[in-house]
Structures are given as C-alpha cells and as structure tokens.
Amino acid sequence: MKNFSVFLLCLIINFSVSAADEPAFERIMRTNTIRCGYIIYPPQLIKDVATDEISGFAHDIIEYIAGELNLKVEWVEETGTASMIESLKNGRFDLLCNPVWTSTPRAREAYFTTPVFFTAVHAYARVEDTRFDQNIEKLNNSEYKIAVMDGSSSPVIAATDFPKAQTVSLMELTDFTHLLLEVSTGKADVTFSEKAQAEDFLKMNPNSIRRIPLKRPVRLFGNAYMMARGENDLQNMLNTALFNAQNNGAIDRILDEYEHYPNSYYRLSVPYAPEK
C-alpha cells in the first residue's frame, strides 16, 4: 500500500509538471477552452462582487473571438499588473484577457496580439494646480511627487521622463482610480491616466482633478491581449480572429457600447484604400 501511494504521488507530480510545461495553444486546442486571467479595470473589465459575473468590453471582445474560434472561455484568475507576466509564464492562465498597454519593457517578457485599439495617456493634477501647464518638464524635480502603481506603466513613465521626481507607489490590485485619488487629496502632485478612467473619477468627484494641457499626450499605447513568450501559434490564431473582427465591425460595435466619453479609445483605420 505504501509503494502504491508513492507511485500515485509521483504520477500526480509528473502530470502537474507536464501540464505546466504544455504550451497554452496546445492546451487550448486539447480542451477547447481559453483560460483567462484578468484585471479589474472598468469599463474594460468589471466584476460584480455579489455574483462574480464578469462584464465589460474586454470580456465581450474575447467572448466574441472565442465564439468565432469555437472555443469556450473560463475566467479563472484575477491578477495584477506586477504579477500578470509571471502568472502567464507559470501557466496559471493561457491569456491575459484585458487589452493592456503594449509598453516596451513588457515586450521583453511577453508576446502581444495586434492592437485592438489605442489609448492616450495624459498627466493629471489637482483642479487648481496650474504649475505644469504647457511645461511638464518642471515635474522633473525632487520637490514633486508622482502617484504610480506597482507593475504598471506609470513607474516606467515616471522613471524615464521625470527621474528626479519622487514617486508614491500603490500596490497591485489597488483600484486604478486610487492614483487619481492620491492627486486629488494632495498626497501626490501628478499621476498618469487614460481618459475613460479620469472621466469616471470626475463623475464621482467633481472639480477634483484636471488634465494638464499639453501639446501631446504623455504616451500613446496600443492595447493588446498578452500571452507568454514563445506562444507563436496562439498569437497567430488570435491575430487572425482580431483582424476579421476589426474588418466586420464587431470590435467597433462593442467599443461603442462602452465608450461613455468621446475619443476615449482610438480605433484602428481600415486596412484598404477608400473606394473612388
């Protein structure tokens, strides 16, 4: 009996190792299921705390793509910006099912699909603060503080563009609107956010923050689905499905449903010349 128990234990260990080593694409094809990791990021991804129901345009797009591929979707694990890439590497899920900013540092660690849409990242200050208007370079000073979140692109922007400024760091899984709250309450001077997040915050907190008027956004990022490095087959499959969903108007229709503030999401142009 003891020898049989040891045998069973070895069998379980070997199965776990082989499952962890199985490429995500092969696992998806074997199970006909995409196992999604996700970040709560309204209106992109919303979770009802009472029912655990997932919604949002990121949810709707990936469910549409999966349907076209005759695949099911399982929303298996909430993750954060600091741990999402390691979770992909460790096979905790097959795909990060939020379109995330395709920042250069992330490209070292993961693969992306083609962008689903683009977002502009702006700098925000308190509503009465005009110190950085038209001259954001003034922020590069040790007397100023920038609110950032661990693992997100905000610490990279701060370190690259404003290395002399102090940072006020929030832990991953913190609600992203807390970055704006840090500014509105005076704990930080500036943070970086996209329009949809900032407008939602202002709706709940009128006259609290303002976008610093600059000639161009702090960053313009493509938003794409992310997978572990080496997942070429998965990347190619999703790119084809996304390309067709763009061209048949499905992605635009989904974004239209959730775009409460005009020009929150910059759409991709059509890949052909207009008719003469």
Backbone as CSV, one residue per row, in Angstrom:
resi,resn,N_x,N_y,N_z,CA_x,CA_y,CA_z,C_x,C_y,C_z
1,MET,0.834,-1.210,0.000,0.000,0.000,0.000,0.862,1.251,0.000
2,LYS,1.946,1.216,0.799,2.841,2.368,0.857,3.471,2.629,-0.508
3,ASN,3.920,1.534,-1.192,4.533,1.684,-2.510,3.531,2.229,-3.527
4,PHE,2.259,1.794,-3.416,1.237,2.279,-4.331,0.977,3.774,-4.121
5,SER,1.005,4.229,-2.855,0.801,5.645,-2.547,1.937,6.484,-3.114
6,VAL,3.149,5.973,-3.013,4.309,6.680,-3.575,4.173,6.776,-5.095
7,PHE,3.718,5.665,-5.693,3.527,5.654,-7.153,2.498,6.703,-7.580
8,LEU,1.381,6.746,-6.837,0.347,7.720,-7.153,0.862,9.146,-7.018
9,LEU,1.629,9.409,-5.968,2.181,10.736,-5.742,3.104,11.134,-6.890
10,CYS,3.940,10.225,-7.322,4.855,10.506,-8.443,4.074,10.774,-9.720
11,LEU,2.997,10.010,-9.918,2.176,10.190,-11.106,1.551,11.582,-11.122
12,ILE,1.042,12.015,-9.960,0.419,13.341,-9.849,1.440,14.432,-10.098
13,ILE,2.634,14.282,-9.513,3.697,15.282,-9.686,4.094,15.376,-11.156
14,ASN,4.274,14.207,-11.797,4.670,14.199,-13.214,3.604,14.830,-14.097
15,PHE,2.322,14.561,-13.769,1.240,15.151,-14.552,1.221,16.663,-14.386
16,SER,1.439,17.148,-13.143,1.431,18.592,-12.880,2.553,19.285,-13.619
17,VAL,3.732,18.673,-13.626,4.871,19.264,-14.319,4.611,19.340,-15.808
18,SER,4.082,18.209,-16.382,3.848,18.192,-17.820,2.756,19.180,-18.205
19,ALA,1.718,19.351,-17.332,0.652,20.300,-17.622,1.177,21.727,-17.602
20,ALA,2.079,22.015,-16.646,2.651,23.360,-16.553,3.533,23.659,-17.758
21,ASP,4.190,22.606,-18.310,5.087,22.783,-19.446,4.349,22.792,-20.782
22,GLU,3.095,22.418,-20.799,2.328,22.350,-22.043,2.091,23.757,-22.576
23,PRO,2.421,24.012,-23.834,2.144,25.335,-24.396,0.664,25.682,-24.287
24,ALA,0.379,26.965,-24.082,-1.008,27.397,-23.926,-1.835,27.041,-25.158
25,PHE,-1.255,27.208,-26.359,-2.010,26.902,-27.576,-2.435,25.439,-27.610
26,GLU,-1.525,24.537,-27.264,-1.850,23.111,-27.273,-2.908,22.782,-26.219
27,ARG,-2.801,23.433,-25.059,-3.793,23.212,-24.002,-5.168,23.702,-24.451
28,ILE,-5.208,24.860,-25.111,-6.476,25.403,-25.612,-7.095,24.468,-26.644
29,MET,-6.265,23.956,-27.558,-6.766,23.053,-28.589,-7.236,21.722,-27.984
30,ARG,-6.548,21.279,-26.957,-6.909,19.999,-26.321,-8.214,20.114,-25.540
31,THR,-8.423,21.263,-24.872,-9.587,21.431,-24.005,-10.701,22.252,-24.648
32,ASN,-10.403,22.848,-25.825,-11.351,23.757,-26.476,-11.765,24.909,-25.561
33,THR,-10.838,25.345,-24.721,-11.134,26.370,-23.725,-9.953,27.328,-23.579
34,ILE,-10.240,28.620,-23.552,-9.234,29.634,-23.212,-9.384,29.974,-21.734
35,ARG,-8.337,29.757,-20.975,-8.332,30.085,-19.552,-7.819,31.521,-19.408
36,CYS,-8.697,32.413,-18.969,-8.383,33.841,-18.928,-7.933,34.293,-17.541
37,GLY,-6.833,35.034,-17.520,-6.528,35.879,-16.385,-7.072,37.262,-16.680
38,TYR,-7.360,38.025,-15.633,-7.988,39.319,-15.880,-7.645,40.316,-14.768
39,ILE,-7.709,41.587,-15.131,-7.501,42.699,-14.213,-8.788,43.503,-14.153
40,ILE,-9.280,43.790,-12.967,-10.475,44.614,-12.825,-10.105,46.047,-13.208
41,TYR,-10.729,46.540,-14.290,-10.349,47.832,-14.850,-11.540,48.401,-15.619
42,PRO,-12.554,48.913,-14.893,-13.753,49.432,-15.572,-13.417,50.592,-16.512
43,PRO,-14.134,50.748,-17.645,-15.219,49.874,-18.129,-14.710,48.701,-18.962
44,GLN,-13.384,48.532,-18.989,-12.825,47.447,-19.780,-13.202,46.092,-19.198
45,LEU,-13.049,45.936,-17.900,-13.347,44.666,-17.234,-13.967,44.973,-15.881
46,ILE,-15.179,44.480,-15.675,-15.949,44.751,-14.463,-16.352,43.422,-13.837
47,LYS,-16.296,43.363,-12.503,-16.728,42.145,-11.806,-17.770,42.510,-10.756
48,ASP,-18.923,41.872,-10.828,-19.986,42.082,-9.854,-19.614,41.356,-8.564
49,VAL,-19.436,42.099,-7.482,-18.974,41.494,-6.225,-20.013,40.551,-5.640
50,ALA,-21.273,40.746,-5.980,-22.332,39.893,-5.430,-22.441,38.567,-6.174
51,THR,-22.246,38.610,-7.495,-22.464,37.406,-8.313,-21.194,36.850,-8.941
52,ASP,-20.082,37.609,-8.860,-18.824,37.257,-9.532,-18.946,37.285,-11.056
53,GLU,-20.014,37.878,-11.580,-20.198,37.956,-13.024,-19.218,38.958,-13.625
54,ILE,-18.585,38.566,-14.726,-17.626,39.406,-15.434,-18.325,40.089,-16.604
55,SER,-18.031,41.379,-16.796,-18.579,42.104,-17.941,-17.563,43.144,-18.382
56,GLY,-17.938,43.961,-19.363,-17.032,44.972,-19.894,-16.641,44.658,-21.324
57,PHE,-16.066,45.638,-22.007,-15.780,45.409,-23.430,-14.650,44.408,-23.651
58,ALA,-13.681,44.316,-22.716,-12.638,43.294,-22.856,-13.258,41.902,-22.800
59,HIS,-14.209,41.734,-21.886,-14.943,40.470,-21.778,-15.688,40.167,-23.074
60,ASP,-16.404,41.169,-23.594,-17.240,40.939,-24.770,-16.400,40.628,-26.013
61,ILE,-15.265,41.300,-26.144,-14.421,41.055,-27.316,-13.846,39.646,-27.282
62,ILE,-13.320,39.218,-26.138,-12.697,37.896,-26.086,-13.752,36.794,-26.205
63,GLU,-14.952,37.037,-25.674,-16.030,36.060,-25.830,-16.448,35.970,-27.299
64,TYR,-16.468,37.100,-27.994,-16.800,37.088,-29.427,-15.741,36.318,-30.213
65,ILE,-14.475,36.624,-29.936,-13.370,35.945,-30.636,-13.418,34.441,-30.379
66,ALA,-13.634,34.073,-29.128,-13.703,32.648,-28.785,-14.850,31.968,-29.513
67,GLY,-15.981,32.651,-29.608,-17.119,32.081,-30.329,-16.795,31.829,-31.793
68,GLU,-16.083,32.769,-32.424,-15.681,32.599,-33.814,-14.725,31.421,-33.981
69,LEU,-13.953,31.136,-32.924,-12.975,30.044,-32.963,-13.546,28.725,-32.418
70,ASN,-14.850,28.733,-32.081,-15.498,27.558,-31.484,-14.793,27.120,-30.197
71,LEU,-14.454,28.103,-29.395,-13.813,27.850,-28.113,-14.668,28.401,-26.982
72,LYS,-14.520,27.827,-25.802,-15.153,28.349,-24.597,-14.147,29.251,-23.870
73,VAL,-14.650,30.067,-22.958,-13.802,30.940,-22.145,-14.068,30.659,-20.678
74,GLU,-13.000,30.483,-19.910,-13.093,30.392,-18.450,-12.308,31.545,-17.845
75,TRP,-12.986,32.336,-17.023,-12.343,33.466,-16.348,-11.822,32.940,-15.017
76,VAL,-10.578,32.454,-15.041,-10.095,31.616,-13.947,-9.405,32.373,-12.815
77,GLU,-8.814,33.546,-13.101,-7.992,34.144,-12.045,-7.844,35.656,-12.229
78,GLU,-8.155,36.386,-11.158,-7.842,37.810,-11.145,-6.348,37.971,-10.869
79,THR,-5.728,38.884,-11.566,-4.301,39.111,-11.389,-4.045,40.607,-11.292
80,GLY,-2.782,40.983,-11.184,-2.415,42.389,-11.074,-1.292,42.728,-12.025
81,THR,-1.005,44.003,-12.149,0.000,44.455,-13.108,1.402,43.966,-12.774
82,ALA,1.682,43.726,-11.501,3.023,43.280,-11.119,3.210,41.772,-11.254
83,SER,2.124,41.015,-11.270,2.230,39.546,-11.277,1.711,38.899,-12.558
84,MET,1.104,39.670,-13.456,0.435,39.068,-14.608,1.386,38.313,-15.527
85,ILE,2.591,38.843,-15.742,3.522,38.192,-16.665,4.048,36.891,-16.059
86,GLU,4.387,36.902,-14.770,4.850,35.666,-14.129,3.753,34.611,-14.125
87,SER,2.514,35.031,-13.954,1.399,34.073,-13.977,1.248,33.438,-15.352
88,LEU,1.469,34.229,-16.403,1.453,33.660,-17.760,2.591,32.667,-17.939
89,LYS,3.780,33.033,-17.487,4.935,32.132,-17.609,4.708,30.815,-16.881
90,ASN,4.019,30.885,-15.744,3.803,29.694,-14.927,2.563,28.909,-15.323
91,GLY,1.875,29.354,-16.382,0.716,28.615,-16.868,-0.513,28.708,-15.996
92,ARG,-0.605,29.739,-15.157,-1.786,29.881,-14.303,-3.020,30.209,-15.145
93,PHE,-2.805,30.848,-16.282,-3.855,31.049,-17.274,-3.185,31.133,-18.637
94,ASP,-3.980,31.022,-19.690,-3.440,30.965,-21.051,-3.222,32.348,-21.657
95,LEU,-4.066,33.300,-21.255,-4.092,34.608,-21.900,-4.524,35.640,-20.883
96,LEU,-3.883,36.809,-20.908,-4.408,37.927,-20.137,-5.513,38.542,-20.982
97,CYS,-6.742,38.448,-20.499,-7.897,38.798,-21.331,-8.345,40.236,-21.133
98,ASN,-7.435,41.106,-20.774,-7.583,42.558,-20.887,-6.640,43.017,-21.986
99,PRO,-7.065,43.910,-22.865,-6.088,44.528,-23.767,-5.229,45.523,-22.968
100,VAL,-3.974,45.167,-22.736,-3.101,46.004,-21.913,-2.215,46.884,-22.782
101,TRP,-1.649,47.915,-22.177,-0.742,48.798,-22.893,0.488,48.024,-23.351
102,THR,0.827,48.153,-24.603,1.970,47.427,-25.171,3.255,48.227,-24.951
103,SER,3.654,48.331,-23.705,4.854,49.102,-23.374,6.106,48.319,-23.761
104,THR,7.177,49.019,-24.014,8.431,48.392,-24.444,8.987,47.431,-23.398
105,PRO,9.038,47.782,-22.099,9.548,46.810,-21.118,8.773,45.499,-21.106
106,ARG,7.463,45.556,-21.317,6.665,44.322,-21.335,7.002,43.451,-22.536
107,ALA,7.459,44.074,-23.634,7.796,43.311,-24.836,8.990,42.390,-24.609
108,ARG,9.815,42.668,-23.610,10.929,41.774,-23.257,10.435,40.470,-22.644
109,GLU,9.250,40.515,-22.028,8.800,39.409,-21.192,7.604,38.634,-21.760
110,ALA,6.911,39.200,-22.734,5.665,38.573,-23.188,5.432,38.874,-24.663
111,TYR,4.465,38.157,-25.237,4.013,38.415,-26.594,2.661,39.135,-26.546
112,PHE,2.397,39.933,-27.586,1.126,40.629,-27.709,0.454,40.266,-29.032
113,THR,-0.871,40.378,-29.033,-1.583,40.356,-30.299,-1.398,41.725,-30.970
114,THR,-1.922,41.866,-32.174,-2.002,43.194,-32.772,-2.928,44.051,-31.902
115,PRO,-2.746,45.378,-31.902,-3.595,46.227,-31.056,-5.074,46.114,-31.406
116,VAL,-5.896,46.158,-30.379,-7.346,46.172,-30.556,-7.817,47.619,-30.733
117,PHE,-7.156,48.537,-30.018,-7.425,49.969,-30.120,-6.229,50.680,-29.490
118,PHE,-6.248,52.002,-29.491,-5.174,52.794,-28.891,-5.762,53.730,-27.834
119,THR,-4.974,54.009,-26.802,-5.384,54.996,-25.808,-4.248,55.983,-25.574
120,ALA,-4.659,57.228,-25.342,-3.709,58.275,-24.978,-3.622,58.348,-23.463
121,VAL,-2.399,58.472,-22.964,-2.160,58.608,-21.526,-1.822,60.069,-21.249
122,HIS,-2.588,60.674,-20.345,-2.406,62.088,-20.023,-1.929,62.247,-18.580
123,ALA,-1.383,63.416,-18.295,-0.979,63.766,-16.933,-2.114,64.542,-16.269
124,TYR,-2.389,64.212,-15.007,-3.457,64.860,-14.244,-2.910,65.448,-12.958
125,ALA,-3.430,66.646,-12.617,-3.063,67.344,-11.385,-4.346,67.762,-10.661
126,ARG,-4.215,68.350,-9.475,-5.386,68.874,-8.779,-6.014,69.993,-9.598
127,VAL,-7.291,70.194,-9.404,-8.044,71.096,-10.263,-7.505,72.524,-10.241
128,GLU,-6.937,72.951,-9.110,-6.436,74.326,-9.001,-4.958,74.449,-9.345
129,ASP,-4.306,73.334,-9.647,-2.854,73.315,-9.847,-2.516,73.569,-11.314
130,THR,-1.890,74.695,-11.598,-1.516,75.048,-12.973,0.004,75.101,-13.158
131,ARG,0.742,74.571,-12.191,2.202,74.710,-12.236,2.831,74.062,-13.458
132,PHE,2.204,73.024,-13.997,2.838,72.256,-15.073,2.196,72.507,-16.433
133,ASP,1.299,73.479,-16.499,0.626,73.770,-17.770,1.642,74.164,-18.831
134,GLN,1.567,73.458,-19.956,2.436,73.713,-21.114,3.920,73.467,-20.841
135,ASN,4.254,73.018,-19.634,5.669,72.799,-19.301,5.791,71.650,-18.311
136,ILE,5.494,70.451,-18.780,5.512,69.280,-17.907,6.916,68.944,-17.422
137,GLU,7.948,69.486,-18.088,9.326,69.214,-17.682,9.600,69.704,-16.252
138,LYS,8.832,70.678,-15.784,9.003,71.175,-14.417,8.781,70.070,-13.385
139,LEU,8.038,69.042,-13.781,7.761,67.934,-12.867,9.019,67.151,-12.517
140,ASN,10.049,67.276,-13.340,11.298,66.544,-13.109,12.123,67.244,-12.030
141,ASN,11.600,67.190,-10.807,12.214,67.877,-9.674,11.885,67.107,-8.401
142,SER,12.837,67.005,-7.508,12.657,66.197,-6.295,11.602,66.754,-5.347
143,GLU,11.140,67.967,-5.569,10.109,68.527,-4.687,8.710,68.047,-5.059
144,TYR,8.573,67.358,-6.213,7.269,66.913,-6.668,7.125,65.399,-6.535
145,LYS,5.858,64.955,-6.404,5.561,63.538,-6.241,4.609,63.064,-7.341
146,ILE,4.908,61.872,-7.859,4.073,61.249,-8.891,3.472,59.966,-8.327
147,ALA,2.156,59.822,-8.432,1.485,58.601,-7.982,1.602,57.534,-9.074
148,VAL,2.089,56.354,-8.687,2.286,55.248,-9.631,1.774,53.958,-9.002
149,MET,1.590,52.922,-9.833,1.161,51.618,-9.332,2.179,50.554,-9.707
150,ASP,2.504,49.706,-8.760,3.496,48.657,-8.974,3.136,47.806,-10.191
151,GLY,4.125,47.591,-11.066,3.946,46.706,-12.209,3.253,47.324,-13.396
152,SER,2.703,48.530,-13.239,2.025,49.179,-14.363,3.035,50.000,-15.157
153,SER,2.556,50.708,-16.172,3.447,51.538,-16.978,3.766,52.871,-16.319
154,SER,3.001,53.256,-15.294,3.222,54.567,-14.670,4.599,54.719,-14.027
155,PRO,5.148,53.698,-13.323,6.504,53.867,-12.791,7.553,54.011,-13.888
156,VAL,7.321,53.355,-15.033,8.263,53.447,-16.151,8.242,54.852,-16.741
157,ILE,7.038,55.413,-16.904,6.925,56.775,-17.414,7.616,57.745,-16.462
158,ALA,7.363,57.565,-15.159,7.969,58.452,-14.163,9.492,58.357,-14.192
159,ALA,10.020,57.142,-14.235,11.473,56.951,-14.206,12.139,57.427,-15.486
160,THR,11.449,57.289,-16.609,12.022,57.667,-17.902,11.978,59.176,-18.124
161,ASP,10.817,59.777,-17.857,10.617,61.189,-18.196,10.910,62.146,-17.041
162,PHE,10.735,61.641,-15.813,10.876,62.520,-14.647,11.682,61.826,-13.547
163,PRO,12.922,61.448,-13.838,13.698,60.643,-12.902,14.011,61.335,-11.577
164,LYS,13.963,62.645,-11.538,14.281,63.365,-10.300,13.076,63.482,-9.363
165,ALA,11.897,63.270,-9.882,10.690,63.384,-9.057,10.574,62.193,-8.108
166,GLN,9.904,62.408,-6.985,9.603,61.324,-6.061,8.395,60.546,-6.597
167,THR,8.249,59.300,-6.163,7.068,58.517,-6.535,6.335,58.065,-5.282
168,VAL,5.030,58.033,-5.388,4.159,57.480,-4.351,3.562,56.216,-4.940
169,SER,4.002,55.048,-4.451,3.653,53.776,-5.081,2.450,53.125,-4.412
170,LEU,1.527,52.642,-5.238,0.398,51.857,-4.773,0.624,50.401,-5.168
171,MET,0.158,49.482,-4.324,0.320,48.059,-4.592,-0.599,47.613,-5.718
172,GLU,-0.183,46.559,-6.454,-1.050,45.996,-7.484,-2.347,45.510,-6.858
173,LEU,-3.370,45.399,-7.667,-4.738,45.052,-7.290,-5.464,46.204,-6.601
174,THR,-4.753,47.331,-6.382,-5.440,48.536,-5.936,-6.271,49.070,-7.095
175,ASP,-7.446,49.588,-6.799,-8.268,50.195,-7.841,-7.471,51.319,-8.507
176,PHE,-7.457,51.323,-9.845,-6.651,52.298,-10.573,-7.084,53.741,-10.296
177,THR,-8.337,53.950,-9.918,-8.780,55.307,-9.618,-8.099,55.878,-8.378
178,HIS,-7.487,55.018,-7.565,-6.774,55.498,-6.379,-5.557,56.346,-6.753
179,LEU,-5.026,56.149,-7.964,-3.947,57.020,-8.420,-4.434,58.465,-8.508
180,LEU,-5.638,58.639,-9.033,-6.225,59.971,-9.135,-6.622,60.498,-7.756
181,LEU,-7.019,59.593,-6.881,-7.358,59.988,-5.513,-6.127,60.513,-4.776
182,GLU,-4.983,59.899,-5.020,-3.743,60.373,-4.398,-3.462,61.826,-4.796
183,VAL,-3.777,62.162,-6.030,-3.565,63.536,-6.507,-4.611,64.473,-5.917
184,SER,-5.867,64.076,-5.960,-6.942,64.964,-5.508,-6.848,65.273,-4.017
185,THR,-6.273,64.348,-3.247,-6.137,64.558,-1.797,-4.795,65.177,-1.408
186,GLY,-3.949,65.481,-2.403,-2.698,66.169,-2.136,-1.545,65.281,-1.732
187,LYS,-1.719,63.962,-1.812,-0.622,63.058,-1.465,0.399,62.946,-2.590
188,ALA,-0.024,63.322,-3.787,0.876,63.376,-4.938,0.492,64.593,-5.771
189,ASP,1.440,65.057,-6.575,1.182,66.227,-7.410,0.584,65.866,-8.759
190,VAL,0.997,64.719,-9.300,0.603,64.329,-10.658,0.470,62.816,-10.716
191,THR,-0.381,62.336,-11.590,-0.389,60.927,-11.973,-0.717,60.839,-13.460
192,PHE,-0.667,59.639,-13.998,-0.928,59.414,-15.420,-2.147,58.505,-15.560
193,SER,-3.031,58.856,-16.467,-4.250,58.075,-16.625,-4.787,58.246,-18.042
194,GLU,-5.640,57.313,-18.443,-6.338,57.460,-19.708,-7.680,58.129,-19.462
195,LYS,-8.297,58.634,-20.520,-9.472,59.489,-20.410,-10.644,58.813,-19.708
196,ALA,-10.955,57.576,-20.060,-12.132,56.910,-19.500,-12.040,56.809,-17.985
197,GLN,-10.855,56.461,-17.467,-10.669,56.362,-16.023,-10.831,57.725,-15.357
198,ALA,-10.206,58.750,-15.937,-10.253,60.086,-15.343,-11.668,60.662,-15.352
199,GLU,-12.397,60.449,-16.438,-13.755,60.983,-16.525,-14.687,60.279,-15.541
200,ASP,-14.508,58.968,-15.360,-15.298,58.252,-14.352,-15.001,58.791,-12.952
201,PHE,-13.727,59.070,-12.686,-13.344,59.618,-11.383,-13.980,60.989,-11.173
202,LEU,-13.948,61.836,-12.204,-14.526,63.176,-12.098,-16.048,63.129,-11.925
203,LYS,-16.662,62.123,-12.495,-18.104,61.974,-12.327,-18.461,61.745,-10.863
204,MET,-17.616,61.011,-10.168,-17.834,60.730,-8.746,-17.230,61.801,-7.849
205,ASN,-16.242,62.525,-8.376,-15.526,63.530,-7.580,-15.387,64.822,-8.397
206,PRO,-16.485,65.564,-8.569,-16.446,66.761,-9.424,-15.435,67.795,-8.929
207,ASN,-14.827,68.506,-9.891,-13.902,69.602,-9.582,-12.759,69.175,-8.652
208,SER,-12.246,67.988,-8.889,-11.172,67.474,-8.031,-9.828,67.425,-8.754
209,ILE,-9.835,67.041,-10.030,-8.603,66.921,-10.809,-8.808,67.585,-12.169
210,ARG,-7.724,67.782,-12.875,-7.805,68.329,-14.227,-6.677,67.737,-15.060
211,ARG,-6.940,67.585,-16.341,-5.885,67.143,-17.247,-4.952,68.318,-17.514
212,ILE,-3.663,68.083,-17.385,-2.681,69.126,-17.649,-2.650,69.366,-19.157
213,PRO,-2.917,70.601,-19.601,-2.956,70.861,-21.048,-1.554,70.837,-21.657
214,LEU,-1.323,69.856,-22.516,-0.027,69.686,-23.172,-0.237,69.559,-24.674
215,LYS,0.806,69.762,-25.434,0.699,69.692,-26.889,0.450,68.273,-27.377
216,ARG,0.906,67.291,-26.601,0.709,65.901,-26.988,0.553,65.063,-25.730
217,PRO,-0.066,63.883,-25.823,-0.197,63.028,-24.643,1.171,62.610,-24.100
218,VAL,1.195,62.224,-22.851,2.430,61.711,-22.253,2.857,60.431,-22.968
219,ARG,1.895,59.586,-23.315,2.148,58.370,-24.077,0.930,58.059,-24.944
220,LEU,1.161,57.327,-26.019,0.085,56.741,-26.812,0.408,55.259,-26.939
221,PHE,-0.460,54.424,-26.387,-0.196,52.986,-26.353,-1.221,52.220,-27.185
222,GLY,-0.745,51.181,-27.870,-1.649,50.177,-28.380,-2.126,49.324,-27.216
223,ASN,-3.359,48.879,-27.282,-3.920,47.979,-26.268,-4.125,46.617,-26.905
224,ALA,-3.476,45.591,-26.357,-3.486,44.271,-26.985,-3.562,43.178,-25.925
225,TYR,-3.998,42.008,-26.354,-4.022,40.853,-25.450,-2.609,40.284,-25.328
226,MET,-2.276,39.806,-24.129,-0.908,39.400,-23.825,-0.853,37.919,-23.457
227,MET,0.227,37.268,-23.928,0.444,35.847,-23.649,1.925,35.629,-23.347
228,ALA,2.273,34.437,-22.932,3.666,34.126,-22.611,4.527,34.149,-23.868
229,ARG,5.804,34.446,-23.700,6.736,34.415,-24.827,6.788,33.005,-25.414
230,GLY,6.966,32.940,-26.730,7.055,31.653,-27.409,5.736,31.122,-27.914
231,GLU,4.622,31.796,-27.552,3.297,31.313,-27.961,2.930,31.842,-29.353
232,ASN,3.773,31.491,-30.338,3.551,31.983,-31.705,2.244,31.489,-32.297
233,ASP,1.913,30.220,-32.055,0.683,29.664,-32.631,-0.549,30.359,-32.055
234,LEU,-0.550,30.600,-30.752,-1.668,31.294,-30.122,-1.758,32.727,-30.632
235,GLN,-0.616,33.374,-30.737,-0.572,34.749,-31.243,-1.141,34.832,-32.664
236,ASN,-0.722,33.912,-33.537,-1.193,33.921,-34.922,-2.702,33.664,-35.007
237,MET,-3.197,32.731,-34.214,-4.621,32.428,-34.232,-5.445,33.636,-33.791
238,LEU,-5.034,34.267,-32.689,-5.776,35.413,-32.177,-5.681,36.614,-33.113
239,ASN,-4.503,36.809,-33.720,-4.352,37.931,-34.656,-5.305,37.804,-35.847
240,THR,-5.445,36.589,-36.363,-6.371,36.372,-37.481,-7.805,36.657,-37.062
241,ALA,-8.183,36.167,-35.887,-9.544,36.388,-35.396,-9.802,37.872,-35.131
242,LEU,-8.822,38.571,-34.558,-8.976,40.000,-34.287,-9.050,40.803,-35.583
243,PHE,-8.239,40.422,-36.560,-8.247,41.106,-37.855,-9.634,41.040,-38.482
244,ASN,-10.237,39.867,-38.447,-11.566,39.707,-39.036,-12.633,40.434,-38.220
245,ALA,-12.485,40.434,-36.894,-13.451,41.144,-36.043,-13.358,42.653,-36.238
246,GLN,-12.145,43.142,-36.522,-11.996,44.567,-36.847,-12.694,44.882,-38.165
247,ASN,-12.462,44.052,-39.157,-12.954,44.330,-40.505,-14.463,44.167,-40.645
248,ASN,-15.060,43.295,-39.827,-16.519,43.134,-39.932,-17.274,44.068,-38.993
249,GLY,-16.528,44.922,-38.270,-17.156,45.930,-37.425,-17.523,45.478,-36.031
250,ALA,-17.225,44.215,-35.672,-17.632,43.699,-34.365,-16.955,44.453,-33.222
251,ILE,-15.671,44.715,-33.354,-14.955,45.391,-32.268,-15.441,46.830,-32.106
252,ASP,-15.664,47.524,-33.206,-16.210,48.887,-33.124,-17.567,48.899,-32.434
253,ARG,-18.408,47.941,-32.748,-19.741,47.884,-32.125,-19.634,47.666,-30.620
254,ILE,-18.719,46.813,-30.213,-18.538,46.552,-28.780,-17.985,47.783,-28.077
255,LEU,-16.976,48.420,-28.669,-16.410,49.630,-28.062,-17.453,50.740,-27.979
256,ASP,-18.262,50.886,-29.010,-19.305,51.914,-28.999,-20.238,51.758,-27.799
257,GLU,-20.518,50.520,-27.442,-21.449,50.260,-26.343,-20.902,50.757,-25.000
258,TYR,-19.578,50.732,-24.853,-18.970,51.062,-23.559,-18.249,52.414,-23.543
259,GLU,-18.135,53.067,-24.686,-17.396,54.329,-24.746,-18.313,55.477,-24.316
260,HIS,-18.320,55.745,-23.020,-19.210,56.759,-22.466,-18.696,58.181,-22.699
261,TYR,-17.407,58.325,-22.996,-16.807,59.641,-23.223,-16.133,59.625,-24.594
262,PRO,-16.507,60.551,-25.476,-15.974,60.541,-26.851,-14.450,60.545,-26.881
263,ASN,-13.906,59.807,-27.829,-12.455,59.736,-28.065,-11.672,59.120,-26.909
264,SER,-12.334,58.271,-26.130,-11.614,57.534,-25.097,-10.721,56.461,-25.712
265,TYR,-11.209,55.852,-26.800,-10.498,54.764,-27.456,-10.317,55.101,-28.927
266,TYR,-9.072,55.167,-29.368,-8.782,55.476,-30.765,-8.836,54.186,-31.576
267,ARG,-9.686,54.190,-32.594,-9.928,52.982,-33.376,-8.846,52.801,-34.438
268,LEU,-8.698,51.568,-34.890,-7.782,51.271,-35.986,-8.411,51.701,-37.305
269,SER,-7.596,52.196,-38.200,-8.112,52.555,-39.519,-8.279,51.288,-40.364
270,VAL,-9.143,51.360,-41.361,-9.373,50.191,-42.215,-8.132,49.921,-43.068
271,PRO,-7.808,48.654,-43.297,-6.553,48.310,-43.996,-6.689,48.275,-45.507
272,TYR,-7.446,49.213,-46.084,-7.588,49.247,-47.532,-7.867,50.688,-47.964
273,ALA,-7.617,50.971,-49.208,-7.869,52.314,-49.741,-9.362,52.535,-49.898
274,PRO,-9.848,53.747,-49.614,-11.281,54.015,-49.786,-11.694,53.901,-51.247
275,GLU,-12.947,53.559,-51.455,-13.447,53.415,-52.825,-13.451,54.770,-53.524
276,LYS,-13.156,54.761,-54.816,-13.127,56.002,-55.598,-14.528,56.309,-56.137
